[in-house]
Amino acid sequence: MQNTRLTQIVNQGSQQIEAWLSNSWRQLSLLLLSLLFGYFVGGALAAIAGQAARWDTTVALIVLIFTEIVSRITYRNRIGREDSRWLAIAMANNFKMGITYSLFLEALKLGS
């Protein structure tokens, strides 16, 4: 690829983001935020699909496919913390755990 001004800006931006994310506290806060956002999305999915009963099976299928894809990506390769893809994969896994936990809690609320 040619070394244009746009590619230089993109490369510098990605290097600055990587340097910013190298702090372990920032990584921990991003992981916690992705877990809580997954919990929020799971509650929203349950509320939206519960209102229109026609969407129950479709939303369940989409959530199942999403969780299986994330699990396959996460647990197929043992990626160490030094890998640059680790944080994105861990955030996706925490998002998946938040959705799953939220749906379990919704089921327990409805069952009691």
C-alpha positions as CSV (number, residue, x, y, z in Angstrom):
1,M,0.0,0.0,0.0
2,Q,1.2,3.5,-0.7
3,N,2.3,5.7,2.1
4,T,-0.3,8.4,1.8
5,R,-1.3,11.0,4.3
6,L,-4.4,9.1,5.1
7,T,-2.6,5.9,5.8
8,Q,-0.1,7.8,8.0
9,I,-3.0,9.3,10.0
10,V,-4.7,5.9,10.4
11,N,-1.4,4.2,11.5
12,Q,-0.6,7.0,14.0
13,G,-4.2,6.8,15.4
14,S,-4.0,3.0,15.8
15,Q,-0.6,3.3,17.5
16,Q,-2.1,5.9,19.9
17,I,-5.1,3.8,20.7
18,E,-2.8,0.7,21.3
19,A,-0.6,2.8,23.7
20,W,-3.7,4.1,25.5
21,L,-5.1,0.5,25.9
22,S,-1.8,-0.9,27.2
23,N,-2.8,0.3,30.7
24,S,-4.2,-2.7,32.6
25,W,-6.8,-0.5,34.4
26,R,-8.2,0.7,31.1
27,Q,-8.4,-2.8,29.9
28,L,-10.2,-3.9,33.0
29,S,-12.7,-1.0,32.7
30,L,-13.4,-1.8,29.1
31,L,-14.0,-5.5,30.0
32,L,-16.4,-4.5,32.8
33,L,-18.2,-2.1,30.5
34,S,-18.6,-4.8,27.8
35,L,-20.1,-7.1,30.5
36,L,-22.5,-4.5,31.7
37,F,-23.5,-3.5,28.2
38,G,-24.2,-7.2,27.4
39,Y,-26.4,-7.3,30.5
40,F,-28.3,-4.2,29.2
41,V,-28.7,-5.6,25.7
42,G,-29.9,-9.0,27.1
43,G,-32.6,-7.2,29.1
44,A,-33.6,-5.1,26.2
45,L,-33.8,-8.2,23.9
46,A,-36.0,-10.0,26.4
47,A,-38.3,-7.0,26.8
48,I,-38.6,-6.3,23.1
49,A,-39.0,-10.0,22.1
50,G,-41.5,-10.4,25.0
51,Q,-43.7,-7.6,23.8
52,A,-44.1,-9.1,20.3
53,A,-44.4,-12.8,20.8
54,R,-43.7,-13.5,17.2
55,W,-40.1,-12.5,17.6
56,D,-39.2,-15.0,20.4
57,T,-37.8,-17.8,18.3
58,T,-36.0,-15.4,15.9
59,V,-34.3,-13.5,18.7
60,A,-33.4,-16.8,20.4
61,L,-31.9,-18.1,17.2
62,I,-29.9,-14.9,16.7
63,V,-28.6,-14.9,20.3
64,L,-27.7,-18.6,20.1
65,I,-25.8,-18.1,16.8
66,F,-24.0,-15.1,18.3
67,T,-23.0,-16.9,21.5
68,E,-21.8,-20.0,19.6
69,I,-19.6,-17.9,17.2
70,V,-18.1,-15.9,20.0
71,S,-17.4,-19.1,22.0
72,R,-15.8,-20.8,19.0
73,I,-13.6,-17.8,18.4
74,T,-12.7,-17.4,22.1
75,Y,-12.0,-21.0,23.0
76,R,-10.6,-22.4,19.8
77,N,-7.3,-20.5,20.0
78,R,-5.5,-19.9,23.3
79,I,-4.5,-16.3,22.8
80,G,-2.2,-14.7,25.3
81,R,-2.5,-11.3,26.8
82,E,0.4,-10.1,24.7
83,D,-1.5,-10.7,21.4
84,S,-3.1,-7.5,20.0
85,R,-6.4,-9.3,19.4
86,W,-6.8,-10.4,23.0
87,L,-8.7,-7.4,24.2
88,A,-11.3,-7.4,21.4
89,I,-11.9,-11.2,21.9
90,A,-12.2,-10.8,25.7
91,M,-14.6,-7.9,25.3
92,A,-16.8,-10.0,22.9
93,N,-16.7,-12.9,25.4
94,N,-17.7,-10.6,28.3
95,F,-20.5,-9.1,26.1
96,K,-21.7,-12.7,25.5
97,M,-21.6,-13.5,29.2
98,G,-23.6,-10.4,30.0
99,I,-26.3,-11.3,27.5
100,T,-26.4,-14.9,28.8
101,Y,-26.6,-13.8,32.5
102,S,-29.3,-11.3,31.7
103,L,-31.4,-13.9,29.9
104,F,-31.0,-16.4,32.8
105,L,-32.1,-13.7,35.3
106,E,-35.1,-12.8,33.2
107,A,-36.1,-16.5,33.0
108,L,-35.8,-16.8,36.8
109,K,-37.9,-13.7,37.3
110,L,-40.6,-15.0,35.0
111,G,-40.5,-18.5,36.6
112,S,-41.0,-17.3,40.2
